[in-house]
Amino acid sequence: VLPILDSIIERGEECVLKHLQFPLEWCRIEFTESDFHAFLARYNDYLSSEVVVCLICNSNIDEDDSMPMMQMSDYYYGRQNYTCCQCMKHYCHDCVQEAED
């Protein structure tokens, strides 16, 4: 599966991939030397290369080390941040926090 996903994101601007959701079994153990972790880093680079704007406040969603596009560690390892898995729209961390409160 990962080689196919790699071939899709390697297309750069032609790639229209917006959201990936991986099986929980892949995300249970964070193993930084795995092919899966290496793919997450490449996919995170792909997602970070595009300008992403929050649907609510229209601000640019700038990735930083505290909240990458793909969660690369912790409990949510392998999960995609900022993107709604139903509508594929993007929301910044501040707007998501306000909606949850």
All heavy atoms as an XYZ file, in Angstrom:
831
protein
N       0.820     -1.188      0.000
C       0.000      0.000      0.000
C       0.871      1.262      0.000
O       0.583      2.216     -0.706
C      -0.953      0.007      1.219
C      -1.664      1.334      1.360
C      -1.933     -1.123      1.125
N       1.921      1.274      0.812
C       2.753      2.475      0.914
C       3.424      2.859     -0.405
O       3.465      4.053     -0.738
C       3.780      2.324      2.039
C       3.201      2.223      3.446
C       4.305      2.056      4.481
C       2.333      3.415      3.773
N       3.928      1.903     -1.203
C       4.495      2.301     -2.503
C       3.462      2.962     -3.418
O       3.786      3.905     -4.151
C       5.005      0.984     -3.098
C       5.271      0.114     -1.927
C       4.204      0.483     -0.921
N       2.227      2.512     -3.369
C       1.178      3.125     -4.187
C       0.906      4.548     -3.708
O       0.813      5.483     -4.505
C      -0.109      2.272     -4.142
C       0.136      0.918     -4.816
C      -1.273      3.014     -4.798
C      -0.951     -0.100     -4.599
N       0.790      4.727     -2.386
C       0.581      6.068     -1.842
C       1.759      6.983     -2.167
O       1.577      8.156     -2.491
C       0.340      6.002     -0.335
C      -0.967      5.348      0.098
C      -1.007      5.184      1.614
C      -2.161      6.148     -0.389
N       2.971      6.437     -2.085
C       4.160      7.217     -2.451
C       4.088      7.689     -3.899
O       4.401      8.840     -4.204
C       5.439      6.394     -2.258
C       6.093      6.651     -0.925
O       6.013      7.797     -0.426
O       6.692      5.718     -0.383
N       3.674      6.796     -4.799
C       3.606      7.171     -6.213
C       2.570      8.273     -6.440
O       2.719      9.093     -7.345
C       3.297      5.955     -7.087
O       1.968      5.518     -6.898
N       1.543      8.317     -5.597
C       0.521      9.363     -5.722
C       1.060     10.702     -5.244
O       0.927     11.715     -5.931
C      -0.754      8.965     -4.947
C      -1.411      7.751     -5.612
C      -1.724     10.134     -4.865
C      -2.523      7.122     -4.804
N       1.699     10.734     -4.071
C       2.169     12.019     -3.551
C       3.394     12.534     -4.298
O       3.662     13.728     -4.283
C       2.427     11.994     -2.027
C       3.543     11.040     -1.659
C       1.156     11.698     -1.283
C       3.966     11.132     -0.196
N       4.115     11.648     -4.988
C       5.267     12.088     -5.781
C       4.848     12.930     -6.981
O       5.673     13.608     -7.580
C       6.084     10.884     -6.250
C       6.902     10.256     -5.149
C       7.573      8.974     -5.588
O       7.346      8.517     -6.745
O       8.324      8.404     -4.776
N       3.588     12.934     -7.327
C       3.098     13.726     -8.462
C       3.088     15.217     -8.165
O       2.829     16.028     -9.048
C       1.703     13.265     -8.851
C       1.675     11.867     -9.374
C       0.295     11.435     -9.722
N       0.297     10.050    -10.155
C      -0.766      9.316    -10.252
N      -1.954      9.827     -9.963
N      -0.683      8.067    -10.644
N       3.293     15.577     -6.902
C       3.370     16.985     -6.516
C       2.076     17.723     -6.758
O       1.040     17.375     -6.209
N       2.112     18.744     -7.586
C       0.940     19.581     -7.831
C      -0.213     18.828     -8.486
O      -1.361     19.242     -8.384
C       1.321     20.786     -8.673
C       2.212     21.771     -7.941
C       2.554     22.975     -8.791
O       1.940     23.152     -9.866
O       3.425     23.734     -8.368
N       0.079     17.736     -9.176
C      -0.970     16.944     -9.812
C      -1.724     16.075     -8.801
O      -2.805     15.581     -9.093
C      -0.369     16.053    -10.894
C       0.224     16.821    -12.049
C       0.872     15.873    -13.054
O       0.716     14.645    -12.940
O       1.540     16.384    -13.959
N      -1.157     15.902     -7.631
C      -1.765     15.064     -6.604
C      -2.929     15.802     -5.955
O      -2.800     16.957     -5.562
C      -0.730     14.693     -5.546
S      -1.406     13.692     -4.225
N      -4.071     15.156     -5.854
C      -5.237     15.762     -5.226
C      -5.616     15.036     -3.927
O      -6.708     15.228     -3.411
C      -6.453     15.802     -6.188
C      -6.185     16.737     -7.341
C      -6.814     14.411     -6.670
N      -4.712     14.250     -3.412
C      -4.939     13.534     -2.168
C      -5.078     14.542     -1.030
O      -4.243     15.425     -0.857
C      -3.757     12.608     -1.903
C      -3.894     11.541     -0.842
C      -5.054     10.617     -1.146
C      -2.610     10.746     -0.745
N      -6.169     14.443     -0.264
C      -6.437     15.418      0.785
C      -6.437     14.826      2.189
O      -6.186     15.524      3.153
C      -7.792     16.086      0.552
C      -7.830     16.937     -0.677
C      -9.163     17.613     -0.796
C      -9.188     18.482     -2.032
N     -10.397     19.274     -2.100
N      -6.768     13.564      2.303
C      -6.883     12.989      3.642
C      -6.601     11.493      3.598
O      -7.118     10.789      2.737
C      -8.295     13.223      4.187
C      -8.474     12.751      5.589
N      -8.034     13.465      6.667
C      -9.039     11.631      6.083
C      -8.329     12.811      7.774
N      -8.935     11.686      7.446
N      -5.785     11.043      4.538
C      -5.531      9.612      4.688
C      -5.905      9.207      6.101
O      -5.629      9.925      7.062
C      -4.057      9.290      4.461
C      -3.550      9.390      3.033
C      -2.061      9.112      2.988
C      -4.285      8.410      2.128
N      -6.526      8.063      6.211
C      -6.851      7.503      7.513
C      -6.348      6.068      7.515
O      -6.808      5.240      6.721
C      -8.355      7.559      7.750
C      -8.739      7.236      9.151
C     -10.186      7.622      9.424
O     -10.818      8.338      8.665
N     -10.707      7.124     10.521
N      -5.402      5.796      8.384
C      -4.746      4.501      8.410
C      -5.404      3.571      9.419
O      -6.020      4.022     10.397
C      -3.269      4.679      8.763
C      -2.523      5.471      7.736
C      -2.209      6.796      7.954
C      -2.153      4.889      6.532
C      -1.537      7.539      7.000
C      -1.491      5.620      5.576
C      -1.177      6.946      5.808
N      -5.255      2.262      9.215
C      -5.799      1.309     10.181
C      -5.184      1.535     11.565
O      -4.000      1.877     11.680
C      -5.373     -0.056      9.623
C      -5.015      0.185      8.202
C      -4.579      1.606      8.100
N      -5.983      1.363     12.593
C      -5.484      1.561     13.955
C      -4.279      0.683     14.255
O      -3.380      1.080     14.994
C      -6.593      1.292     14.970
C      -7.697      2.336     15.032
C      -8.767      1.904     16.026
C      -7.150      3.694     15.403
N      -4.257     -0.485     13.695
C      -3.146     -1.405     13.931
C      -1.811     -0.782     13.499
O      -0.784     -1.023     14.117
C      -3.386     -2.718     13.176
C      -2.435     -3.817     13.535
C      -2.562     -4.255     14.994
O      -3.674     -4.234     15.539
O      -1.534     -4.633     15.578
N      -1.817      0.018     12.445
C      -0.594      0.681     11.973
C      -0.169      1.786     12.925
O       1.000      2.144     12.979
C      -0.812      1.285     10.601
C      -1.004      0.298      9.496
C      -1.334     -1.009      9.594
C      -0.887      0.564      8.104
N      -1.448     -1.572      8.359
C      -1.180     -0.622      7.422
C      -0.592      1.707      7.373
C      -1.154     -0.713      6.043
C      -0.573      1.624      5.999
C      -0.844      0.416      5.330
N      -1.119      2.366     13.636
C      -0.859      3.559     14.447
C      -0.652      3.259     15.927
O      -0.409      4.165     16.708
C      -2.028      4.533     14.295
S      -2.337      5.028     12.597
N      -0.753      2.019     16.308
C      -0.664      1.678     17.739
C       0.744      1.839     18.294
O       0.919      2.230     19.435
C      -1.147      0.260     17.990
C      -2.627      0.123     17.834
C      -3.058     -1.299     18.140
N      -4.375     -1.521     17.600
C      -5.479     -1.501     18.319
N      -5.414     -1.297     19.601
N      -6.644     -1.693     17.750
N       1.736      1.501     17.494
C       3.116      1.540     17.974
C       3.916      2.489     17.093
O       4.002      2.316     15.879
C       3.758      0.134     17.955
C       2.960     -0.805     18.856
C       5.203      0.205     18.382
C       3.396     -2.248     18.777
N       4.481      3.485     17.727
C       5.319      4.442     17.012
C       6.724      3.842     16.891
O       7.439      3.674     17.871
C       5.371      5.742     17.810
C       6.249      6.782     17.195
C       6.377      7.985     18.099
O       5.524      8.197     18.958
O       7.363      8.713     17.925
N       7.093      3.480     15.674
C       8.410      2.901     15.420
C       9.083      3.761     14.361
O       8.753      3.684     13.176
C       8.269      1.445     14.957
C       9.575      0.762     14.705
C      10.543      0.696     15.685
C       9.829      0.178     13.480
C      11.758      0.061     15.452
C      11.036     -0.462     13.230
C      11.999     -0.511     14.222
N       9.998      4.618     14.798
C      10.574      5.635     13.910
C      11.442      5.066     12.797
O      11.742      5.776     11.847
C      11.391      6.662     14.713
O      12.418      5.979     15.428
C      10.499      7.424     15.679
N      11.810      3.814     12.891
C      12.635      3.200     11.845
C      11.801      2.414     10.828
O      12.337      1.737      9.969
C      13.673      2.262     12.477
C      14.605      2.959     13.452
C      15.408      4.068     12.786
O      15.906      3.879     11.675
O      15.507      5.150     13.401
N      10.482      2.520     10.907
C       9.613      1.730     10.028
C       9.362      2.433      8.690
O       9.515      3.656      8.568
C       8.268      1.470     10.713
O       7.535      2.681     10.833
N       8.943      1.660      7.705
C       8.548      2.221      6.409
C       7.328      3.127      6.572
O       7.206      4.140      5.896
C       8.213      1.097      5.418
C       9.447      0.327      4.984
O      10.561      0.858      5.099
O       9.270     -0.822      4.535
N       6.448      2.768      7.490
C       5.252      3.574      7.739
C       5.632      4.959      8.262
O       5.124      5.972      7.790
C       4.324      2.856      8.716
C       3.076      3.623      9.064
C       2.185      4.018      8.073
C       2.788      3.954     10.374
C       1.028      4.731      8.383
C       1.630      4.648     10.700
C       0.759      5.048      9.699
N       6.545      5.019      9.211
C       6.978      6.302      9.761
C       7.660      7.146      8.679
O       7.423      8.358      8.595
C       7.919      6.094     10.953
C       8.214      7.352     11.691
N       7.373      7.851     12.654
C       9.252      8.222     11.601
C       7.872      8.974     13.123
N       9.012      9.218     12.507
N       8.463      6.526      7.854
C       9.123      7.247      6.760
C       8.082      7.796      5.790
O       8.207      8.934      5.310
C      10.104      6.330      6.040
N       7.036      7.010      5.500
C       5.970      7.509      4.629
C       5.247      8.677      5.278
O       4.937      9.671      4.617
C       4.958      6.414      4.275
C       3.772      6.980      3.553
C       3.873      7.320      2.216
C       2.597      7.255      4.223
C       2.807      7.904      1.545
C       1.526      7.832      3.568
C       1.635      8.161      2.227
N       4.948      8.590      6.588
C       4.280      9.691      7.280
C       5.074     10.987      7.142
O       4.500     12.055      6.928
C       4.076      9.366      8.764
C       3.045      8.315      9.111
C       3.008      8.096     10.627
C       1.673      8.673      8.587
N       6.386     10.886      7.241
C       7.233     12.078      7.095
C       7.116     12.646      5.682
O       7.005     13.866      5.501
C       8.679     11.733      7.423
N       7.122     11.776      4.672
C       6.991     12.241      3.286
C       5.609     12.847      3.035
O       5.482     13.890      2.378
C       7.257     11.097      2.301
C       8.707     10.670      2.245
C       8.974      9.685      1.128
N       8.240      8.440      1.242
C       8.630      7.397      1.976
N       9.737      7.454      2.684
N       7.908      6.285      2.000
N       4.581     12.218      3.558
C       3.217     12.735      3.389
C       3.059     14.065      4.127
O       2.424     14.992      3.630
C       2.202     11.705      3.882
C       0.764     12.098      3.631
C       0.314     12.407      2.347
C      -0.151     12.157      4.665
C      -1.009     12.772      2.117
C      -1.477     12.508      4.444
C      -1.897     12.823      3.166
O      -3.198     13.180      2.940
N       3.657     14.176      5.298
C       3.629     15.429      6.044
C       4.310     16.540      5.242
O       3.811     17.662      5.176
C       4.307     15.260      7.398
C       4.094     16.447      8.288
O       2.961     16.849      8.521
N       5.172     17.024      8.773
N       5.434     16.228      4.604
C       6.125     17.215      3.754
C       5.232     17.638      2.595
O       5.154     18.818      2.254
C       7.434     16.651      3.215
C       8.492     16.501      4.285
O       8.347     17.108      5.377
O       9.466     15.759      4.046
N       4.545     16.673      1.985
C       3.625     16.976      0.890
C       2.512     17.906      1.368
O       2.221     18.929      0.747
C       3.044     15.684      0.307
C       1.755     15.894     -0.449
C       1.767     16.495     -1.702
C       0.531     15.533      0.101
C       0.579     16.713     -2.392
C      -0.646     15.740     -0.576
C      -0.623     16.331     -1.829
O      -1.789     16.562     -2.496
N       1.874     17.571      2.490
C       0.787     18.391      3.013
C       1.274     19.785      3.388
O       0.577     20.777      3.181
C       0.160     17.727      4.247
C      -0.628     16.452      4.005
C      -1.033     15.822      5.335
C      -1.854     16.704      3.139
N       2.474     19.871      3.925
C       3.021     21.149      4.369
C       3.450     22.032      3.216
O       3.635     23.237      3.393
C       4.212     20.911      5.292
O       3.816     20.153      6.403
N       3.611     21.457      2.043
C       4.069     22.240      0.892
C       2.949     23.077      0.276
O       3.211     23.979     -0.506
C       4.668     21.317     -0.169
O       3.653     20.525     -0.765
N       1.714     22.794      0.646
C       0.584     23.535      0.108
C       0.130     24.609      1.097
O       0.269     24.457      2.304
C      -0.584     22.594     -0.177
C      -0.273     21.566     -1.231
C      -1.493     20.753     -1.621
O      -2.581     20.987     -1.064
O      -1.349     19.885     -2.474
N      -0.431     25.688      0.576
C      -1.013     26.716      1.430
C      -2.382     26.209      1.876
O      -3.237     25.901      1.058
C      -1.147     28.057      0.679
C      -1.853     29.086      1.555
C       0.211     28.551      0.233
N      -2.548     26.108      3.179
C      -3.795     25.604      3.745
C      -4.446     26.743      4.529
O      -3.817     27.362      5.376
C      -3.532     24.389      4.667
C      -4.820     23.880      5.260
C      -2.825     23.292      3.897
N      -5.707     27.001      4.225
C      -6.436     28.110      4.850
C      -7.587     27.556      5.672
O      -8.318     26.675      5.222
C      -6.962     29.081      3.763
C      -7.772     30.196      4.378
C      -5.808     29.635      2.942
N      -7.756     28.105      6.871
C      -8.841     27.690      7.762
C     -10.185     28.128      7.185
O     -10.355     29.282      6.790
C      -8.638     28.299      9.148
S      -9.974     27.913     10.307
N     -11.135     27.224      7.157
C     -12.465     27.507      6.627
C     -13.218     28.527      7.482
O     -14.006     29.305      6.970
C     -13.272     26.212      6.536
C     -14.673     26.326      5.961
C     -14.605     26.690      4.481
C     -15.435     25.031      6.130
N     -12.946     28.566      8.779
C     -13.681     29.457      9.672
C     -13.089     30.865      9.707
O     -13.783     31.844      9.490
C     -13.746     28.861     11.097
C     -14.561     27.562     11.061
C     -14.359     29.850     12.078
C     -14.550     26.784     12.345
N     -11.788     30.980      9.984
C     -11.195     32.304     10.180
C     -10.376     32.798      8.991
O      -9.855     33.912      9.020
C     -10.346     32.319     11.444
S      -8.849     31.309     11.335
N     -10.225     31.986      7.957
C      -9.494     32.328      6.735
C      -8.014     32.602      6.944
O      -7.360     33.179      6.082
C     -10.132     33.526      6.017
C     -11.460     33.164      5.421
O     -11.645     32.060      4.916
N     -12.404     34.075      5.509
N      -7.467     32.205      8.071
C      -6.038     32.398      8.286
C      -5.272     31.217      7.706
O      -5.800     30.106      7.594
C      -5.734     32.554      9.778
O      -6.042     31.359     10.456
N      -4.026     31.474      7.331
C      -3.168     30.391      6.856
C      -2.845     29.477      8.026
O      -2.580     29.938      9.126
C      -1.872     30.932      6.269
C      -2.065     31.520      4.905
O      -3.119     31.389      4.302
N      -1.049     32.178      4.408
N      -2.886     28.196      7.760
C      -2.534     27.222      8.783
C      -1.059     26.922      8.591
O      -0.670     26.225      7.668
C      -3.387     25.949      8.667
C      -4.860     26.287      8.848
C      -2.925     24.912      9.691
C      -5.798     25.135      8.575
N      -0.255     27.509      9.439
C       1.187     27.301      9.370
C       1.548     26.137     10.263
O       1.278     26.157     11.458
C       1.944     28.547      9.832
C       1.696     29.725      8.916
O       1.577     29.519      7.700
O       1.613     30.848      9.439
N       2.171     25.161      9.667
C       2.591     24.007     10.449
C       3.749     24.419     11.345
O       4.611     25.176     10.956
C       3.041     22.889      9.519
C       3.586     21.709     10.257
C       4.208     20.688      9.350
O       4.496     21.011      8.197
O       4.417     19.584      9.826
N       3.731     23.922     12.552
C       4.874     24.086     13.433
C       5.116     22.758     14.131
O       4.368     21.814     13.971
C       4.682     25.229     14.436
C       3.453     25.029     15.320
O       3.129     23.862     15.636
O       2.835     26.022     15.693
N       6.191     22.699     14.897
C       6.549     21.426     15.527
C       5.519     20.954     16.542
O       5.418     19.777     16.820
C       7.917     21.543     16.202
C       9.030     21.682     15.179
O       8.826     21.229     14.039
O      10.081     22.240     15.523
N       4.726     21.878     17.088
C       3.757     21.468     18.095
C       2.503     20.853     17.475
O       1.777     20.134     18.135
C       3.377     22.655     18.976
O       2.721     23.637     18.203
N       2.214     21.132     16.196
C       1.015     20.593     15.568
C       1.262     20.385     14.074
O       0.842     21.170     13.243
C      -0.153     21.546     15.792
C      -1.477     20.946     15.397
S      -1.884     19.537     16.425
C      -3.556     19.925     16.828
N       1.967     19.315     13.714
C       2.211     19.051     12.293
C       0.937     18.592     11.583
O      -0.047     18.231     12.226
C       3.254     17.939     12.324
C       2.985     17.238     13.618
C       2.515     18.304     14.576
N       0.957     18.621     10.259
C      -0.195     18.153      9.490
C      -0.469     16.673      9.780
O      -1.604     16.259      9.886
C       0.029     18.372      7.995
C       0.124     19.835      7.595
S      -1.384     20.771      7.905
C      -2.423     20.198      6.581
N       0.579     15.884      9.879
C       0.451     14.475     10.275
C       1.051     14.325     11.660
O       2.165     14.781     11.907
C       1.204     13.553      9.305
C       0.550     13.357      7.974
S      -1.111     12.668      8.043
C      -0.853     11.050      8.719
N       0.329     13.693     12.543
C       0.828     13.495     13.901
C       1.940     12.456     13.860
O       1.706     11.310     13.465
C      -0.311     13.044     14.815
C       0.009     13.119     16.267
C       0.180     14.548     16.732
O      -0.495     15.449     16.293
N       1.106     14.746     17.638
N       3.144     12.845     14.241
C       4.310     11.976     14.118
C       4.717     11.336     15.444
O       5.701     10.616     15.501
C       5.487     12.780     13.553
C       5.225     13.367     12.172
S       4.992     12.119     10.896
C       6.639     11.461     10.778
N       3.954     11.597     16.503
C       4.272     10.993     17.797
C       3.049     11.041     18.698
O       2.013     11.593     18.330
C       5.445     11.745     18.456
O       5.087     13.080     18.695
N       3.179     10.484     19.859
C       2.159     10.519     20.899
C       0.954      9.632     20.588
O       0.984      8.811     19.687
C       1.691     11.945     21.182
C       2.820     12.848     21.664
O       3.718     12.324     22.342
O       2.802     14.036     21.348
N      -0.101      9.865     21.331
C      -1.318      9.049     21.263
C      -1.953      9.050     19.878
O      -2.504      8.056     19.432
C      -2.315      9.553     22.319
C      -3.622      8.804     22.313
C      -3.705      7.536     22.863
C      -4.756      9.378     21.757
C      -4.908      6.840     22.864
C      -5.960      8.693     21.756
C      -6.023      7.425     22.307
O      -7.202      6.751     22.293
N      -1.890     10.172     19.170
C      -2.535     10.305     17.867
C      -1.578     10.016     16.709
O      -1.790     10.478     15.606
C      -3.149     11.702     17.719
C      -4.272     11.931     18.688
C      -4.092     12.727     19.803
C      -5.510     11.329     18.497
C      -5.137     12.931     20.707
C      -6.541     11.519     19.393
C      -6.347     12.323     20.495
O      -7.370     12.505     21.374
N      -0.565      9.238     16.949
C       0.424      8.879     15.932
C      -0.258      8.356     14.668
O      -1.130      7.495     14.724
C       1.367      7.810     16.491
C       2.376      7.285     15.516
C       3.420      8.081     15.083
C       2.295      6.001     15.017
C       4.361      7.602     14.193
C       3.226      5.502     14.131
C       4.261      6.311     13.721
O       5.189      5.842     12.827
N       0.117      8.920     13.524
C      -0.429      8.472     12.247
C      -1.749      9.106     11.874
O      -2.339      8.764     10.855
N      -2.233     10.054     12.674
C      -3.501     10.721     12.373
C      -3.236     12.057     11.696
O      -2.254     12.724     11.971
C      -4.320     10.991     13.638
C      -4.567      9.826     14.569
C      -5.272      8.675     13.919
N      -5.812      7.654     14.780
C      -5.209      6.990     15.742
N      -4.006      7.287     16.098
N      -5.817      6.018     16.384
N      -4.121     12.461     10.825
C      -3.982     13.720     10.102
C      -4.674     14.839     10.877
O      -5.824     14.708     11.282
C      -4.581     13.589      8.703
C      -4.299     14.777      7.827
C      -4.598     14.493      6.366
O      -4.563     13.350      5.923
N      -4.873     15.535      5.612
N      -3.971     15.941     11.081
C      -4.502     17.104     11.793
C      -5.074     18.120     10.806
O      -4.711     18.125      9.637
C      -3.398     17.786     12.611
C      -2.876     16.900     13.711
O      -3.635     16.285     14.432
N      -1.566     16.839     13.834
N      -5.922     18.994     11.297
C      -6.454     20.147     10.576
C      -7.478     19.832      9.490
O      -8.054     20.744      8.926
C      -5.346     20.992      9.918
C      -4.294     21.497     10.833
C      -2.961     21.165     10.635
C      -4.605     22.339     11.894
C      -1.968     21.656     11.455
C      -3.618     22.836     12.725
C      -2.311     22.491     12.504
O      -1.329     22.978     13.317
N      -7.686     18.592      9.118
C      -8.575     18.249      8.014
C      -9.752     17.424      8.519
O      -9.556     16.397      9.152
C      -7.825     17.437      6.933
O      -6.640     18.132      6.563
C      -8.684     17.222      5.707
N     -10.955     17.880      8.210
C     -12.151     17.126      8.569
C     -12.241     15.897      7.660
O     -12.173     16.020      6.439
C     -13.396     18.006      8.398
S     -14.941     17.116      8.669
N     -12.396     14.722      8.263
C     -12.429     13.498      7.459
C     -13.749     13.324      6.713
O     -13.863     12.452      5.860
C     -12.136     12.282      8.323
S     -13.348     11.978      9.603
N     -14.750     14.155      6.984
C     -16.028     14.058      6.281
C     -16.108     15.038      5.109
O     -16.496     14.666      4.013
C     -17.181     14.287      7.243
C     -17.299     13.168      8.250
C     -18.429     13.394      9.227
O     -18.949     14.492      9.363
N     -18.803     12.342      9.928
N     -15.744     16.298      5.348
C     -15.903     17.310      4.293
C     -14.588     17.673      3.609
O     -14.588     18.366      2.601
C     -16.563     18.570      4.847
S     -15.533     19.491      6.013
N     -13.465     17.237      4.156
C     -12.114     17.508      3.636
C     -11.719     18.980      3.720
O     -10.777     19.414      3.088
C     -11.944     17.026      2.188
C     -12.188     15.578      1.983
S     -11.100     14.573      3.011
C     -12.078     13.123      3.163
N     -12.436     19.763      4.510
C     -12.089     21.166      4.711
C     -11.060     21.264      5.825
O     -10.937     20.377      6.665
C     -13.331     21.995      5.075
C     -14.429     21.925      4.052
C     -14.030     22.562      2.757
C     -15.211     22.538      1.795
N     -14.881     22.900      0.466
N     -10.334     22.372      5.826
C      -9.268     22.568      6.806
C      -9.693     23.555      7.888
O     -10.360     24.549      7.613
C      -8.009     23.095      6.113
C      -7.521     22.197      5.040
N      -6.922     20.999      5.287
C      -7.559     22.320      3.698
C      -6.599     20.412      4.155
N      -6.986     21.199      3.167
N      -9.282     23.269      9.119
C      -9.579     24.114     10.264
C      -8.309     24.284     11.079
O      -7.602     23.306     11.334
C     -10.659     23.480     11.144
C     -11.945     23.257     10.406
C     -12.211     22.051      9.771
C     -12.883     24.264     10.307
C     -13.385     21.856      9.066
C     -14.069     24.078      9.607
C     -14.304     22.876      8.995
O     -15.461     22.687      8.291
N      -8.018     25.512     11.501
C      -6.820     25.752     12.306
C      -7.032     25.247     13.734
O      -8.159     24.997     14.165
C      -6.436     27.233     12.297
S      -7.572     28.311     13.193
N      -5.942     25.131     14.453
C      -5.977     24.615     15.817
C      -6.858     25.481     16.714
O      -7.626     24.973     17.527
C      -4.552     24.529     16.365
C      -4.474     23.966     17.738
N      -4.745     22.649     18.013
C      -4.183     24.543     18.920
C      -4.607     22.436     19.308
N      -4.266     23.563     19.874
N      -6.773     26.807     16.564
C      -7.571     27.701     17.409
C      -9.064     27.521     17.183
O      -9.850     27.483     18.132
C      -7.192     29.164     17.143
C      -5.774     29.464     17.613
O      -5.255     28.730     18.495
O      -5.183     30.415     17.097
N      -9.494     27.411     15.934
C     -10.911     27.238     15.635
C     -11.436     25.879     16.091
O     -12.582     25.768     16.543
C     -11.187     27.461     14.143
S     -10.978     29.186     13.635
N     -10.607     24.861     15.997
C     -11.000     23.536     16.476
C     -11.161     23.574     17.986
O     -12.135     23.041     18.527
C      -9.975     22.457     16.056
C     -10.223     21.139     16.772
C     -10.003     22.254     14.563
N     -10.236     24.239     18.679
C     -10.322     24.345     20.141
C     -11.590     25.085     20.548
O     -12.264     24.697     21.491
C      -9.098     25.064     20.700
C      -7.821     24.265     20.606
C      -7.887     23.018     21.466
O      -8.315     21.964     21.022
N      -7.442     23.134     22.686
N     -11.937     26.171     19.847
C     -13.142     26.926     20.167
C     -14.397     26.084     19.957
O     -15.335     26.145     20.743
C     -13.232     28.189     19.301
C     -12.243     29.251     19.688
C     -12.296     30.455     18.761
O     -13.281     30.600     18.005
O     -11.339     31.244     18.787
N     -14.405     25.273     18.899
C     -15.569     24.433     18.611
C     -15.738     23.343     19.664
O     -16.851     22.933     19.981
C     -15.431     23.823     17.225
N     -14.629     22.859     20.222
C     -14.687     21.798     21.226
C     -15.093     22.322     22.589
O     -15.596     21.580     23.417
C     -13.341     21.089     21.314
C     -13.046     20.258     20.091
C     -11.674     19.604     20.145
O     -10.889     19.920     21.070
O     -11.378     18.791     19.254
N     -14.874     23.609     22.860
C     -15.199     24.197     24.175
C     -16.664     24.410     24.372
O     -17.542     24.267     23.773
C     -14.481     25.530     24.366
C     -12.984     25.314     24.510
O     -12.560     24.180     24.823
O     -12.225     26.282     24.308
